[in-house]
Amino acid sequence: MALRVFTAVALFIDAGVHIHLAPGYPAGNSAGIGQGNLFLLESAAAVLAALYVLLRGSRAAYAAAFIVALSAFAAVVLYRYVNLPAFGPFPAMYDPVWFFEKSLSAAAEAAGTILAGLGFVRAGRHRA
């Protein structure tokens, strides 16, 4: 149960940071979705994955949590170090600075990825 709680807490921290930061970014742009709305969508995915892990603790729940946490962590690191142009409906989100909220979010996403991966493995062992 502790693994489920810690995984969910990591995802809730990630969601909270993104909800807090979303108003500071454009909600939309002429070509598609804005960074503010992407932050809100990521927050929703993190909250849903956290609740799924808390309620079920199944391999599927941990897999969902792993995908959400890893994708968020990969995005923050990628856009920190690589200046990707806008593509499709996604805006350019290059931000070459680490600040407290961004660092907190990245740490929570990394922890969530590791914890969800461990949960996925453990849930598989308990089935066998």
C-alpha positions in Angstrom: 0.0 0.0 0.0 2.9 2.4 0.7 4.1 2.1 -2.9 0.7 3.0 -4.1 0.5 6.0 -1.9 4.1 7.3 -2.7 3.4 6.8 -6.5 0.2 8.8 -6.2 1.8 11.5 -4.1 4.5 12.0 -6.8 1.8 12.3 -9.4 -0.3 14.7 -7.3 2.8 16.9 -6.8 3.4 16.9 -10.6 -0.3 17.8 -11.2 -0.3 20.5 -8.6 2.8 22.2 -10.0 1.4 22.1 -13.5 -2.0 23.5 -12.3 -0.1 26.3 -10.5 2.0 27.2 -13.6 -0.6 26.9 -16.3 -2.1 30.4 -15.9 1.4 31.8 -16.6 1.5 30.4 -20.1 -0.7 31.0 -23.2 -3.8 28.8 -23.2 -3.9 28.6 -27.0 -2.2 29.6 -30.2 -3.2 30.1 -33.8 -1.8 26.7 -34.8 -3.3 24.6 -32.0 -3.1 24.1 -28.3 -1.1 26.3 -26.0 1.3 25.4 -23.3 -1.1 26.5 -20.5 -3.7 24.0 -21.8 -1.1 21.3 -22.2 -0.1 21.8 -18.6 -3.8 21.4 -17.6 -4.2 18.3 -19.7 -1.0 16.8 -18.1 -2.4 17.6 -14.7 -5.6 15.8 -15.5 -3.7 12.8 -16.7 -1.5 12.8 -13.6 -4.5 13.0 -11.2 -6.4 10.3 -13.0 -3.3 8.0 -13.0 -2.8 8.7 -9.3 -6.4 7.9 -8.4 -6.2 4.7 -10.5 -3.1 3.6 -8.7 -4.6 4.4 -5.3 -7.9 2.6 -6.0 -6.6 -0.4 -7.9 -2.9 -0.9 -7.5 -3.0 -3.2 -10.6 -0.4 -3.6 -13.3 -2.5 -1.5 -15.6 -2.7 1.2 -13.0 1.0 1.3 -12.5 1.6 1.2 -16.3 -0.7 4.2 -16.7 1.2 6.0 -13.9 4.5 5.1 -15.5 3.5 6.4 -18.9 2.2 9.7 -17.5 5.2 10.3 -15.2 7.8 9.3 -17.8 6.2 11.4 -20.6 6.1 14.4 -18.3 9.7 13.9 -17.2 10.9 13.4 -20.7 9.1 16.5 -21.9 10.5 18.8 -19.1 14.1 17.6 -19.7 13.8 17.7 -23.5 12.4 21.2 -23.5 15.0 22.3 -21.0 17.9 21.3 -23.2 16.5 21.3 -26.7 15.0 24.2 -28.6 12.3 22.3 -30.6 10.2 24.4 -32.9 6.4 24.2 -32.8 5.1 21.1 -34.6 1.5 20.2 -35.4 -0.8 21.5 -32.7 2.1 21.7 -30.1 3.8 25.0 -29.4 7.5 25.6 -29.0 8.1 25.2 -25.3 11.9 25.7 -24.9 12.7 27.0 -21.4 16.4 26.8 -20.6 16.1 27.6 -16.9 15.6 25.4 -13.9 13.4 27.2 -11.3 11.9 25.8 -8.1 8.5 24.7 -9.4 10.1 23.2 -12.6 12.7 21.3 -10.5 10.0 20.1 -8.0 7.9 18.8 -10.9 10.8 17.1 -12.6 11.8 15.4 -9.3 8.3 14.2 -8.7 8.0 12.9 -12.3 11.3 11.0 -11.9 10.2 9.6 -8.6 6.8 8.7 -10.0 8.4 6.9 -13.0 10.7 4.8 -10.7 7.9 4.1 -8.2 5.4 3.2 -10.9 8.0 0.9 -12.6 8.6 -0.8 -9.2 4.8 -1.2 -8.7 4.4 -2.7 -12.1 7.0 -5.3 -11.4 5.7 -6.1 -7.9 2.1 -6.3 -9.1 3.3 -8.8 -11.7 5.0 -10.9 -9.1 2.0 -11.0 -6.9 -0.1 -12.4 -9.7 2.3 -15.3 -10.4 
